[in-house]
């Protein structure tokens, strides 16, 4: 069976997360986005885990489903047909580790997948016994060495899977410029063989990771890390396997393009840590430009926030990615509401854009299908025609991007400025 999985997001109990991140709303948005398997999120948080057991029941295959779906109050979601078998959940959480190693403060995020409630309860019990404050945040901060956590998981629940999260982000990742390591072995030591997958994050894509021969043996996965429901599925994993926890994990572990079909990617320049910069100073620099300034901000003279592209350049040992061997394909996509917004000269979150968005959903089924499969002719026929042309340009990679930097998302464009001004003008004229 072919299915699309988003394995990393956060509940409403995580910091800076929408209050709408509830199971019913998450499931409804997953249906709209074309996601078949969704992370349950934040299972270390006691209150959220209580809700997880209340709202979800075992599907008998290591996945879970809603006991009794309730229609979200959102007007658009009310009109989307939904049953409890439309979206499955996999038990998932992210943890933050802040600790000292080799004379440096390390900050590493890890994603954890589990096959059943019993495994979660064992892990939560062990963490509680170590003095972890699991109630403080949906993504708890632990003063534990990441290596020791992997060992704990391997001992308590070897069927669980640990995946280093967004491995290049500057502040909280295994290769982060500010608090990470130069190799997986440096971080995880003898526990490195327990790992078989790495999450690329929004600011990098597979070709950037293929430049490191040390990563060749790992499967590169992509997930949304969504903090609000409409961001679900912005990155995801397409799998052809037995529908269940075992099938999903074996497909990822195999790194076989016949089973792990492709990943859905942001254009990495759109990620908020792609280039170097200082947001407050209005400074954005490429790695080469940063080098010319000794990695110092030309405006204030302080050290720049070093982005993902720069860090990859530091650690890469190959320029020709054709030497990377077996590679899982990927598709670089732009969220549909962003395409509609640019085509219509609006902002991506305004009501008129969502009205158009759900008209496309009702006509063609789900966002992933619209972005990857529906014919351009059919999209243009539904209208506005420029939305279909935007999808066509995205599929061809005809995009212009001002890269993200220092926590600010990049700006992506499919149309020339004069086209966008014309679209905005047409929208204004339609008011009269």
MIBAMAR-573144 format. One record per atom (N, C-alpha, C, CB): x, y, z; residue in one letter. Coordinates in steps of 0.02 Angstrom, whole numbers, plus 50000, padded with zeros to 5 digits. Glycine has a CB too. Layout:
residues N
XYZa/...
END
This chain:
residues 432
500424994050000x/500005000050000x/500445006250000x/499535000050061x/500255011149960x/500625017549959x/500285022350008x/500645020549887x/500685025650050x/500415030550095x/500925036050109x/500185027250161x/500675041750133x/501075047650147x/501085048750222x/500805053950109x/501675049450252x/501745049850325x/502115056250345x/502115043650352x/501835059650394x/502155065450426x/502265063550499x/501715072050419x/502895062550517x/503065059250581x/503285064050636x/503605054250569x/503245070550624x/503505075350673x/503065081650674x/504245077150658x/502705082550728x/502345088850740x/502245089550815x/501655088850702x/501895094950835x/501835096350906x/501105097650925x/502265102350925x/500945095950988x/500275097051015x/500215104151042x/500115091851070x/499625105651066x/499505112351095x/499875113251161x/498765113451104x/500195107951187x/500565108551250x/501295110451238x/500525102051288x/501495111151176x/502175113351161x/502205120951156x/502435110151096x/502775123751172x/502865130951170x/502765133551099x/503555132851196x/502455139451093x/502355142851028x/501965138550979x/503015144850998x/501465134951004x/501065130550962x/500325132550965x/501145123150984x/499975131950909x/499275133850905x/498835129850953x/499025133050834x/498345133150981x/497855129751024x/497425124950983x/497415134751061x/497435125650918x/497045121250875x/497375114450862x/496915124650809x/497965113450890x/498305107050880x/497995101850927x/499075107750893x/497405099750908x/497045094450944x/496955088550895x/496345096950971x/496805082650921x/496785076750878x/496275077350821x/496625070550920x/495685079850836x/495165080250784x/495365085250729x/494495082450815x/495625090950749x/495825095950700x/496435093650661x/495975102650734x/496925090650695x/497515088050661x/497325082750609x/498005085050712x/496865078350628x/496655072950582x/496295075850522x/496205067950618x/495855080750534x/495485083750478x/495965087250429x/494975088750504x/496445090950456x/496925094250412x/497375089150376x/497365099150452x/497545083650409x/497945078450375x/497555075750315x/498115072750424x/496905074750323x/496485072450266x/496515077550209x/495755071350289x/496455083950226x/496475089250175x/497155089450140x/496325096150208x/497685088250178x/498355088650150x/498565082450112x/498855089850206x/498195076950120x/498375070650087x/498825066250128x/498705072150022x/498875067550193x/499295063650239x/498885057750266x/499565067950297x/499145051750260x/498805045750284x/499015043650353x/498935040050236x/499645045150372x/499915043350437x/500205049550469x/500445037550432x/499975051050530x/500165057350563x/500455055950632x/499555062050568x/500955059750651x/501245059150717x/500735061050770x/501875063650724x/500725057250825x/500275058850880x/500545064850920x/500185052850927x/501205065650920x/501545071350951x/501575071051027x/501215077750930x/502135073351054x/502205075351124x/501985070151175x/501815081451136x/502135063651163x/501875058651209x/502225058551277x/501935051851179x/502755062551285x/503065063051352x/502675067551398x/503785065551345x/502235071851371x/501855076451414x/501275072751446x/501595082551373x/501235072551512x/500725068351546x/500005069851524x/500785069251620x/499835076251520x/499135077851503x/498985076051431x/499005085351515x/499455077451385x/499345075651315x/499335068151306x/499895078851270x/499755064551342x/499745057251336x/499095054351364x/500345054151374x/498815057451416x/498155055351442x/497635056351387x/497965059551505x/497655062151353x/497185063351298x/497305058551240x/497255070651273x/497935056851228x/498095052151174x/497755045451186x/498865051151170x/497785043051248x/497465036651264x/496695037151265x/497705034051332x/496445043151280x/495725044251279x/495455044551208x/495545050551317x/495825047951164x/495575049451096x/495745044051045x/495855055951073x/496295040351057x/496525035551007x/496445028451032x/497255036850988x/496335023850984x/496315016750999x/496765013150949x/495595014050997x/497005007350969x/497445003550925x/497075001250863x/497734997450962x/497425001750806x/497154999150743x/497384991950732x/497355003550684x/497764989150779x/497994982250774x/498614981250732x/497454978150747x/498914986550708x/499504985950665x/500074990650687x/499324987450593x/500044992950749x/500544997650774x/500365004950760x/501214996150743x/499845006050722x/499565012750712x/498945013550757x/499385014050637x/498705019650762x/498115021150803x/497625025250762x/498325024950868x/496985025250784x/496475029150750x/496015032450801x/496075024550702x/495675037550780x/495205041050824x/494635036350845x/494925047350790x/494475036450909x/493905032450932x/493245035050903x/493875032451010x/493155041550908x/492525044550885x/492675051550860x/491975044750942x/492825052350795x/493005058950768x/492455064050779x/493175058350694x/492655070050796x/492195075650802x/492375080950751x/492195078450874x/491875083750717x/492005088850667x/492295095050700x/491355090550629x/492875097550675x/493145103850702x/492655109550689x/493825105450670x/492715114850729x/492265120450723x/492425124850663x/492275124550785x/493035124350637x/493225128350579x/492725127250522x/493935126550556x/492485132650493x/491955132250443x/492155128150382x/491775139050420x/492765129050357x/492975125350298x/493045117850314x/493635128050272x/493325116250372x/493435109150389x/492775105450398x/493845108650452x/492245109150419x/491595105950428x/491335102950363x/491095111050455x/491535105850307x/491275103650243x/491685097950211x/491245109450195x/492225095850245x/492655090550219x/492425083750246x/493405091850237x/492225079050203x/492025072450228x/492605069050264x/491775067950169x/492455065950322x/492995062950361x/492725057150401x/493325068150406x/493115051650401x/492955045950445x/493595044050482x/492685039850404x/493525040150534x/494095038550576x/494615034250540x/493865035050639x/494435031150485x/494905027050448x/495305031050396x/494545021350413x/495155037450389x/495505041550339x/496225042950359x/495135048050329x/496355043750424x/497015045650448x/497205041250507x/497045053250468x/497795038250504x/498065034350560x/498595038550596x/498365027650535x/498705036850659x/499215040250699x/499765035350718x/498895043350763x/500385037950721x/500945034150748x/501185037850810x/501515033250695x/501325034250864x/501545037450926x/502235040550915x/501565032250984x/502275046950931x/502875050750913x/502975056550961x/502825053350841x/503585058450972x/503735064351012x/504435066950995x/503695062751088x/504565073051013x/505235075951006x/505475078051075x/505245081950956x/506125077051088x/506415079051151x/507025083451138x/506615072851193x/507135088151185x/507705092751180x/508215091051233x/507465100151187x/508845090351212x/509385088551259x/509885094251261x/509735081851238x/509995096851320x/510485102251330x/510975099851383x/510145109051351x/511605099051364x/512095096151410x/512795098251387x/512035088351412x/513275097051429x/513975098851414x/514355092651392x/514315102151474x/514735093251339x/515155087751315x/515765090551281x/514755083151268x/516345087951298x/516975090151269x/517075097651277x/517005088251195x/516875100251335x/516985107251351x/516535112151315x/517685108951336x/515975109651288x/515525114051251x/514805112251267x/515655113551175x/514375117351271x/513665116151282x/513355113451218x/513295122551307x/513025107751223x/512715104551165x/511955105051170x/512935097151158x/511625106251114x/510895106651112x/510665102551052x/510645114151106x/510365096851067x/510185091951015x/509445090051023x/510645085651019x/509085090050968x/508395087750968x/508355080850936x/507925092650930x/507965076350967x/507875069650941x/507135068050934x/508215064450987x/506955064750880x/506275062350867x/506245055050889x/506075063150792x/505695053150922x/505615046350947x/504945043550924x/505665046051024x/504955037650892x/504345034150872x/504265027850914x/504365032350795x/503645026350932x/503525020450975x/502955016250946x/503365022651047x/502965009650957x/502465005250928x/501825004350969x/502764998550917x/501835006151034x/501255004851076x/501275009151139x/501204997451095x/500715009451174x/500665013451236x/501135010751290x/499945013351262x/501215004251292x/501645001251344x/502365003851339x/501634993651340x/502615004351277x/503295006751267x/503355014051289x/503495006151193x/502845018051273x/502845025051294x/502855025551370x/502235028751266x/502455021651402x/502425021951475x/503085019951507x/501865017351501x/503425015051478x/504085013051503x/504595018651496x/504345006851467x/504605021751438x/505085027251426x/504925033151471x/505065029351352x/504285035151475x/504105040751518x/504285039251591x/503355042251512x/504185033051612x/504355031051680x/505095031651694x/504125023951693x/505505029551646x/506235030051655x/506455037351656x/506595026251598x/506165041351614x/506355048451613x/506145051951678x/506025052051552x/505545050251701x/505315053051765x/505775050951822x/504585050851780x/506005044751820x/506465042251871x/507135045751870x/506565034951863x/507315048451813x/507945052251807x/507855059551827x/508225051751736x/507255061251848x/507135068151871x/506905072851817x/507735070751902x/506715070451758x/506505074751704x/505825077951720x/506465070751638x/505765084351705x/505135087951714x/504745087451649x/505255095451735x/504325082451643x/503965081251581x/503345085551574x/503775073951576x/503145089051627x/502545093251624x/502695100251599x/502225093551692x/503325102051594x/503505109051579x/503355111051507x/504245110151593x/503385106151461x/503295107751391x/503165101351353x/503925111451362x/502785101951298x/502665096051256x/503305093051229x/502205097751200x/503795097451217x/504465095151198x/504915096551257x/504725098651132x/504995091751303x/505365093051365x/506105094251353x/505265087351413x/506395098151398x/507115099451396x/507435095051449x/507275106951408x/507915090951428x/508245086251473x/508995087751476x/508125078951451x/509275087151535x/509995088251543x/510385081751534x/510145091151612x/510145077551490x/510425070851480x/510835070751415x/509875065451477x/511395067351416x/511795066351356x/511365062551304x/512455062451371x/511345065051242x/510945061851190x/511135054451181x/511025065551123x/511775052951189x/512005045951184x/511675041651237x/512775045551191x/511625044251298x/511325040351352x/510575039351341x/511435043851419x/510255044251309x/509545043351295x/509445037851243x/509235049951269x/509855037651192x/509805032351142x/509915025551174x/510305033451084x/510395025251221x/510525018951257x/509915016951298x/511145019551302x/509605021951331x/509005020551370x/508455017551326x/508755027051405x/508345020651268x/507825018151222x/507995011151198x/507745022951162x/508625009951180x/508825003351156x/508714998051209x/509555003451134x/508824999751272x/508744994951326x/508004993751343x/509104997451388x/507604999151344x/506914998751366x/506444996451311x/506675005451392x/506564998851250x/506114997351195x/506484997251129x/505535002351192x/506814991651113x/507204991351050x/506794992250987x/507574984951047x/506124991550991x/505694992650932x/505565000050920x/505034988850940x/505725004150970x/505665011350960x/506205013750912x/505715015151028x/506095019450882x/506555022150832x/506755029250853x/506245022150761x/507405030550855x/507665037250869x/507925040250804x/508225037050923x/507695046350788x/507915049750728x/508145056750748x/507345050050674x/508785058450738x/508995065350751x/508575070350710x/509745066250735x/508315075450744x/507855080150713x/508225085750676x/507395083250766x/507925088050620x/508175093850582x/508925094850594x/507785100350603x/509315090350568x/510015089350589x/510485095250577x/510285083450555x/510255100350539x/510705105950523x/510525112450557x/510725107050449x/509945112850591x/509735119350618x/510265122050666x/509055118750654x/510415128550662x/510985131350700x/510955130250775x/511035138550687x/510355130750805x/510325130950878x/510205124250912x/509795135750899x/509815119950882x/509615113750916x/509645107750869x/508905114450945x/510245105450854x/510295099550810x/510985096450815x/510155101450737x/511035090350791x/511655086650798x/512235089750759x/511555079450776x/512105093050702x/512625096450664x/512585104050669x/512585094350593x/512175106650714x/512065113850719x/512705117750728x/511605115350775x/512755123450695x/513355127550697x/513515130050767x/513285133450650x/512995131150808x/513105134250873x/513185129250930x/512545138850889x/512915123250923x/512925118750981x/512965111350962x/512305119851023x/513145109950900x/513145103050877x/513845099950872x/512825102650810x/513875094550835x/514495090650827x/514685090450753x/514405083450855x/515285088050740x/515515087450670x/515385080550641x/516255089050666x/515165075850683x/514995069250658x/514495066050705x/515635064850652x/514135061150679x/513655057450721x/514015053550775x/513225052750679x/514585050650758x/514975046650806x/515215050850865x/515575043450771x/515375057250853x/515595061650906x/515035062650957x/515825068350878x/514415062750932x/513845063750976x/513615057251009x/513265066850937x/513515052050969x/513185046050994x/513665040251012x/512695043550943x/514285040850993x/514805035951010x/514585028850994x/514985036551085x/514605024351043x/514465017251029x/513735016051012x/514655013051090x/513295020951023x/512585020151008x/512415022250937x/512165023951057x/512895024650899x/512775026950831x/512445021550788x/513425029250798x/512645015050793x/512325009950751x/511575009050763x/512665003350762x/511315011550820x/510605011050832x/510195015550786x/510445012750905x/510535020550757x/510205025350713x/510225023050641x/510535032350720x/509685024250603x/509705022450532x/509355027750489x/509375015750522x/509095033050521x/508765038350483x/508925045050513x/507995037250481x/508925050250471x/509055057050491x/508535061650461x/509775059350470x/508305066550499x/507815071350474x/508175077450446x/507305073450529x/508045079050383x/508425084450349x/508225091350373x/508335083950274x/507605092350393x/507375098950414x/507165103250355x/507915102450454x/506825108750369x/506555112950316x/507095116750278x/506065117950346x/507665117950309x/508185122150278x/508695118250238x/508525126150330x/508615111650234x/509065107750190x/508645102750151x/509615104050231x/508915100450095x/508575095350055x/509055089550043x/508315098249987x/508825084050014x/509275078350005x/509935079849969x/508915072949968x/509935083549913x/510575084749879x/511095088149924x/510465089149819x/510885092449969x/511365095550015x/511675090250061x/511025101050057x/511265085550083x/511505080250128x/511925075050090x/510925076750162x/511785074150026x/512175069349986x/512905071449979x/511865068549917x/513055077649996x/513745080049991x/514185077250047x/513765087649991x/513895073950097x/514285070950151x/514275063450144x/513995073050220x/514835060550128x/514875053250119x/514705049550184x/515565051150094x/514815052750241x/514685049550306x/513935048250316x/514945053850362x/513515051650277x/512795050850284x/512505045850234x/512445057450277x/512915043050191x/512665038650138x/512255032750163x/513235036150096x/512435030150221x/512095024050245x/511445025550281x/512555020250291x/511275031950289x/510665033750325x/510105035650277x/510805039550374x/509495033950297x/508905036150259x/508735043250280x/508305031450270x/508645047650231x/508465054550245x/507695055250245x/508775059450192x/507425057150302x/506695057950307x/506535065350313x/506415054050368x/505915067150296x/505695074050299x/505005074350332x/505675077250228x/504915079050377x/504285079850413x/504135087250422x/504315076350482x/503505088750437x/503285095750440x/503535099550501x/502545096050437x/503635096050558x/503775099550621x/503245104950633x/504495102550621x/502625103350617x/502085108250618x/501915110450688x/501465105450584x/501815117050696x/501575119950759x/500865122550752x/502045125550782x/500585122150692x/499885123950680x/499605119250627x/499815131550657x/498955117950628x/498675112650586x/498785113650511x/497935112150599x/498755119750487x/498815120950415x/499515119650389x/498615128050399x/500005118750433x/500695117250413x/500835109750407x/501185120350462x/500355105650428x/500435098450423x/500575096450350x/499805094650450x/501045091850340x/501185089250274x/501615093650230x/500555088050239x/501865099250255x/502285103450212x/502935099850194x/502455110150246x/503155095150237x/503645090150218x/503385083350242x/504365091750249x/503535078050205x/503245071450221x/503635066050186x/502495071150202x/503415059750196x/503755053850169x/503255049250134x/504125049950225x/503395047650071x/502965043050033x/503245036050037x/502905045449959x/502815031350058x/503035024450072x/502585019550036x/503025023050149x/502885014150010x/502505008549981x/502675002450025x/502695007249905x/502205000750070x/502354995450119x/501704992950150x/502834997950173x/501774987650189x/501214985350230x/501014991150276x/501394978950271x/500364992550279x/500114998250317x/500124996650391x/499415000250294x/500634999150425x/500704997950497x/501395000250519x/500614990450513x/501505000150585x/502135002550613x/502724998550585x/502125001950690x/502664991950584x/503214987850559x/503364989250486x/503044980450568x/502844989850444x/502954991250373x/503284997950363x/502304990950336x/503055003050400x/503345009750394x/504085009750413x/502965014650439x/504245006750470x/504945006850495x/505395002750449x/504975004150567x/505154997050426x/505574992950381x/505704996550315x/505244986250368x/505205000250290x/505295003950228x/505815009450237x/504635006950204x/505785013050293x/506275018250307x/506965015150315x/506085022250370x/507005009850354x/507655006650366x/507975004050302x/507575000950417x/507555001850255x/507814998750194x/508175003650148x/507254995450155x/507965009950150x/508235015050104x/508165012750031x/508985016550120x/507645008950018x/507515006149952x/506995010449917x/507274998749958x/507175013749861x/506695018049826x/506065014449803x/507025021249768x/506075007849801x/505465004149784x/504985003749843x/505644997149760x/505235005049903x/504825004749964x/504765011549998x/505114999550013x/505325015050003x/505315021850028x/505355026249966x/505925023350079x/504775028349941x/504705030749872x/505025037549860x/503985031049853x/504865042349904x/505145049049896x/504965053149958x/504875052649832x/505315058749966x/505135063550019x/504845069849987x/505745065250063x/504395072950024x/504115079450005x/504535084750039x/503355080050024x/504785089550002x/505255094450028x/505015101650017x/505925093549995x/505165106050065x/505185113150052x/505735114450001x/505315117250118x/505685119749962x/506295122249931x/506725124649989x/506145128049877x/507335121949999x/507705123250061x/507845130550073x/508345119350061x/507895134550020x/508025141650029x/507465145050067x/508115145049961x/506865142050065x/506295144950100x/506335143850176x/505645142050073x/506735138950196x/506815137650268x/507135143550303x/507235131350279x/506975144350368x/507175150550402x/507895150550428x/506725151750459x/508275145250412x/508985145250431x/509425143150372x/509095140650491x/509225144650311x/509615142350254x/510265146250246x/509195142850190x/510215152850244x/510815156950236x/511035159750303x/510675162750186x/511605163150304x/511865166450364x/511545173350369x/512645166950362x/511535176150430x/511275182950434x/511165185350504x/510655183350397x/510925191550508x/510695194750569x/510025197950553x/511205200050596x/509495195050580x/508825197550564x/508745204850587x/508305193150597x/508965206450648x/508885213250674x/509265218350634x/509105213550747x/509815216350604x/510215220950565x/510005221150492x/510955219050569x/509535216850473x/509325216550403x/509875213950357x/509115223350380x/510305209450384x/510875206850347x/510765199550329x/511535207750387x/510845197850266x/510815190850242x/511415189750197x/510135189350205x/511795184350210x/512395183050171x/512435175750151x/513015184950211x/512715174550093x/512875167650072x/513485165350110x/512995167349994x/513625158750111x/514225156450146x/514865159850121x/514295148950137x/514915160950057x/515515164150029x/515575171350053x/515505163949952x/515015174850055x/515025181750079x/515195182050154x/514345185150067x/514935177350193x/515095177050264x/515845175950274x/514705171650299x/516125171650234x/516845170250240x/517245176550228x/517055164750191x/517025180650180x/517375186850164x/517345191750222x/517085190050101x/516835191050265x/516755195350324x/516975191850388x/516035197750330x/517335186250382x/517565182450440x/516975180350485x/518065186550481x/516405178950454x/515795176750489x/515535181950539x/515925170350526x/515715188350527x/515475193750569x/514985198150531x/516075198050595x/514495200650567x/513975204850535x/514285211450513x/513385206050584x/514225213350450x/514505219650427x/514155225750457x/514465220050352x/513565224750487x/513205230450516x/513395231650589x/512455229250511x/513405226250630x/513535227150701x/514195224250725x/512975224050741x/514525220350683x/515175217550700x/515155211250743x/515565222650736x/514545208950762x/514485202950802x/514455196750757x/513865203250848x/514545190850788x/514545184650749x/513855183550717x/514735178750793x/513865181650653x/513255180150617x/512945173650642x/513395179650542x/512295172950633x/511975166350642x/512135162350580x/511195167050654x/512545157250588x/512775153250532x/512225148350511x/513435149350550x/512035148650447x/511485144650423x/511675137750399x/511145148250368x/511185134250374x/511265127250354x/511725126550294x/510585124250338x/511645130850244x/512075130350184x/512805131050202x/511875135750133x/512965135550248x/513645136650270x/513915130550307x/513685142950316x/513515127850351x/513725122150391x/513835115950347x/513205120550445x/513395114850298x/513485109350251x/514145110250214x/512895108950201x/514285116350193x/514905117750157x/515525116150200x/514935125150136x/515475117350265x/516025115950310x/516175108450316x/515885118750379x/515645104350317x/515725097250331x/515735092850268x/515185094850376x/515535095650211x/515485091650150x/516165089150126x/515155095750094x/516175083050100x/516795080350073x/516715078249999x/517025074250114x/516165080249968x/516075079049896x/515685084749865x/515725072249884x/515855086249803x/515495091249764x/515025087949714x/515975095849729x/515225082149689x/514825078649639x/514365073649675x/515275074949587x/513725075449681x/513265071149720x/513085064749683x/512625075049736x/513305064049620x/513185057749585x/513575052049617x/513385058449512x/514065053649658x/514455048549693x/514105046049756x/515145051249711x/513515048649771x/513185047149834x/512865040149836x/512655052249848x/512865036549780x/512595029749780x/511845029649780x/512855025949839x/511545024949818x/510815024149819x/510485030249850x/510625017749859x/510045033449812x/509735039549835x/508975039049827x/510005045649796x/508615040849879x/507885041049877x/507675047549842x/507565040649949x/507215047149793x/506995053249759x/506645058149806x/506525051449701x/506545064249782x/506195069349821x/505805073849774x/506685073349865x/505295077249803x/504895082049765x/504885088549804x/504175079449752x/505115093949773x/505115100549806x/504455103949789x/505725104949783x/504055105349841x/503385108149832x/503315114649871x/502855103049854x/502835118649849x/502645124849884x/501925123949909x/502705131149836x/501785125449972x/501095124749997x/500595128149951x/501045127550067x/500025124849941x/499525127349893x/499265134249912x/498945122549890x/499165135549976x/498905142249995x/499405147749977x/498755142450070x/500065146149978x/500565151149959x/500545152349883x/501265148749979x/500425147149844x/500355148049771x/499745152249755x/500315141149736x/499185150649788x/498575154549777x/498675161749796x/497985151449817x/499005162949853x/499105169749877x/499505173849827x/499465169749945x/500045171049801x/500445174849753x/500055175849688x/501105171249738x/499695170649666x/499325171249604x/498785176649608x/499005164549586x/498505177549668x/497945182249676x/498165188849707x/497405179149719x/498815189549722x/499045195749752x/498805196749823x/498835201549711x/498735191349861x/498485191549929x/499025188849978x/497825187549936x/498855188950042x/499295185650091x/499065178450100x/499275189450159x/499535174150119x/499405166950120x/498875164850171x/500035163250134x/498765168850223x/498295166850276x/497635170650273x/498615167950343x/497515174650221x/496895178550220x/496305174050201x/496945184450170x/495705176150219x/495115172050211x/494965170450138x/494515175550241x/495065175250093x/494905173950023x/495365168649993x/494965180349982x/495985168350016x/496445163149993x/496205156250017x/497175164450019x/495995155850081x/495755149350106x/495095147350072x/495655149650182x/494685152250053x/494075150650016x/494245147349949x/493665157050003x/494735150149914x/494955147249850x/495285140449862x/495445151949815x/495695140049914x/496045133849932x/495545128149940x/496455134749997x/495015129149979x/494545123649992x/494105122249932x/494115125350053x/494035127049887x/493675125549824x/494085120549784x/493555132149783x/494745121349783x/495175116449749x/495155109649785x/495905118949746x/495155109749851x/495125103449889x/494485099649874x/495185104849966x/493915103049874x/493275099749861x/493255096849790x/492695104649872x/493595100249744x/493575097949675x/494055092149662x/493755103749628x/494655092249693x/495175087449674x/495395082749730x/495775091149649x/495145083649791x/495275078649843x/495735080649899x/495545072749812x/496365082049884x/496835084049936x/497405088049906x/497095077949974x/497775091549949x/498295096049925x/498875092449890x/498575100049984x/499085086849917x/499655083349887x/499485081249815x/499855077249929x/498885078749805x/498685076849738x/498665082849691x/497995073349740x/498425088549716x/498395094549675x/499095096749655x/498045100249714x/499565096549701x/500245098949687x/500645094149643x/500605100049752x/500465087749643x/500895082849608x/500565079149551x/501135077849657x/499895078449550x/499575073949502x/499055077149457x/499265068349539x/498655081549483x/498095084249443x/498375088049383x/497655088949486x/498065087049325x/498315090249264x/498265097849269x/497935087649203x/498745101249238x/498745108549239x/498115111149205x/499375111249204x/497895107849153x/497295109849118x/496685109849164x/497165105249059x/496625104749206x/496055104349252x/496105109849306x/496035097449285x/496725111149329x/496815116349380x/496635123249351x/497535116349406x/496865124549290x/496725130949258x/495975131749244x/497125131649193x/495645126249227x/494935126449211x/494525128349272x/494705119849183x/494735125949331x/494365127649392x/494455135049407x/494595123349452x/495065137649396x/495215144649405x/495295146749478x/494665148649374x/495625152449489x/495935156749438x/496475152949399x/496225162949471x/496515154449334x/496995151049291x/497705151749316x/496935153549220x/497865157549346x/498545158849368x/498765154049423x/498615166049392x/498295151349461x/498475146449512x/498745140149477x/497855144649556x/498405137849425x/498645132049387x/499335133349357x/498155130249332x/499435139449331x/500085141149302x/500625141349356x/500055147949266x/500435143349416x/500915143349472x/501125136249490x/500615146749533x/500645131649492x/500805124649506x/501255121849450x/500145120249512x/501115123749389x/501535121449333x/502255123849341x/501245123849267x/502335130249358x/503015132949367x/503375129449426x/502985140549380x/503005128149480x/503305124649536x/503545117749516x/502805124149594x/503135114049478x/503335107349457x/503955107449414x/502765103949419x/504045112849377x/504635113549333x/505235116649370x/504465117849273x/505135118549433x/505675121549471x/505815128749452x/506295117649463x/505335132049420x/505435138949397x/505245143749454x/505005140449333x/505655144049505x/505525148149564x/506105152849577x/505405143649626x/505945158449607x/506455163249630x/506365164049705x/506385170149593x/506925163449741x/506875163349814x/507385168049845x/506975156249841x/507145172149891x/507595175949934x/507695171649997x/507295183149952x/508295168950007x/508385163750058x/508215166150129x/509095161350057x/507955161450169x/507835162750239x/508485163150278x/507385157450268x/508465166650335x/509075167550375x/508895169550446x/509535172750343x/509275167350494x/509225169450564x/508505169350590x/509505176450572x/508145163950576x/507475163150602x/506915166150560x/507435166050669x/507085168750502x/506585171850458x/506505167650395x/506775179150441x/505885165650379x/505775161550320x/505975165250257x/505045159350317x/506195161450207x/506345164350142x/505715166450106x/506745159350100x/505805170650056x/505235173050015x/505295169749946x/505235180850008x/504775166049928x/504785162149866x/504295165349816x/504605154649879x/504515165749754x/504095168849702x/504065164349641x/504365175849682x/503475163949613x/503365160149551x/503235164849491x/502765155449560x/503075171049506x/502905175749453x/503345181949459x/502155177649455x/503425185549405x/503805191749406x/503415197049445x/503955194149335x/503765202149469x/503455207249510x/502875210749474x/503965212349531x/502965212149409x/502435215749373x/501805211449367x/502675217749303x/501895204749362x/501315200249361x/500945200449428x/501525193149345x/501335200549483x/501025200749549x/500665207249561x/501545199549603x/500955212849539x/500615219249547x/499965219349508x/501075224949524x/499975216349448x/499365216149408x/498825212049442x/499525213249339x/499035206349472x/498565202049508x/498265205749568x/498905195549532x/498685209349605x/498445213149662x/497965218649640x/499025216149701x/498135221849585x/497695227149559x/497025224449537x/498025230649500x/497035218649506x/496405215549485x/495975213849546x/496545209249444x/496305211549600x/495945210049661x/495625216249691x/496395206749711x/495995221849689x/495725228049716x/495145230549673x/496275233449720x/495205230149607x/494685232449563x/494035228649573x/494905231949492x/494115222149591x/493515217949597x/493085220149657x/493715210549605x/493365224449701x/492975226749757x/492455231849738x/493435229549810x/492545234849679x/492125240649660x/491615238749607x/492555246349634x/
END
